[in-house]
Amino acid sequence: MANINLTQTHKPLVKAAIKLGDWLLSFDTLTAEDKAAIASIQKALKKLPKVNDGTLAMYGFSIEKGDETNGLVRGWDLSLEYFSHDPERQGGLEMFSSFIPLPETTDPAVLTQKNLNEAYFHWPIGDVCAFIKPEQAQRWIEETSQPLAFWGEGDTLRIEIVYQDYYSDIENPLS
């Protein structure tokens, strides 16, 4: 078993990640296996700062607008990973948001929007997440507490779940 060093200021992010799992569990399109995987990931998050060896856990969602010629994918995810005998897979805890315009672009105005709308937090095994801007943490908490605020008519909600060797990708057209 390993540790991730969380400070008091990081605990609201972990609580938000657990609440995000609660929201995902509310979808009728999830199978019993999907729900069991999410519950297992939440259990692992609640055990923090302790992390079991062999942990591979992730859930998140994205809201997809338009298509590959003119679209936008916004996502919010978390992952928890630790394999003591594999230095390439000692990821720790990660929480992030993504803002992906389609098609990809090098337009400076779009890249500025991307930069303003993305966040990335990483707690390596045995270490602390050293650089968390309070406003980014608060934005991630707020965005994951009201995920459908970014949804519009015709958008697709995609849920992705990974737990150990289980993987699920669920597309939910919302109406």
HELIX and SHEET records of a PDB file:
HELIX    1   1 GLN A    8  HIS A   10  5                                   3    
HELIX    2   2 LYS A   11  LEU A   25  1                                  15    
HELIX    3   3 ALA A   32  LYS A   47  1                                  16    
HELIX    4   4 PRO A   87  ARG A   89  5                                   3    
HELIX    5   5 PRO A  108  ASN A  117  1                                  10    
HELIX    6   6 PRO A  134  SER A  145  1                                  12    
HELIX    7   7 PRO A  147  PHE A  150  5                                   4    
SHEET    1   A 2 ALA A   2  ASN A   3  0                                        
SHEET    2   A 2 LYS A  50  VAL A  51 -1                                        
SHEET    1   B 6 ALA A 119  TRP A 123  0                                        
SHEET    2   B 6 GLY A  92  LEU A 102 -1                                        
SHEET    3   B 6 ASN A  70  TYR A  82 -1                                        
SHEET    4   B 6 THR A  55  ASP A  67 -1                                        
SHEET    5   B 6 THR A 156  TYR A 163 -1                                        
SHEET    6   B 6 TYR A 166  PRO A 173 -1                                        
END                                                                             
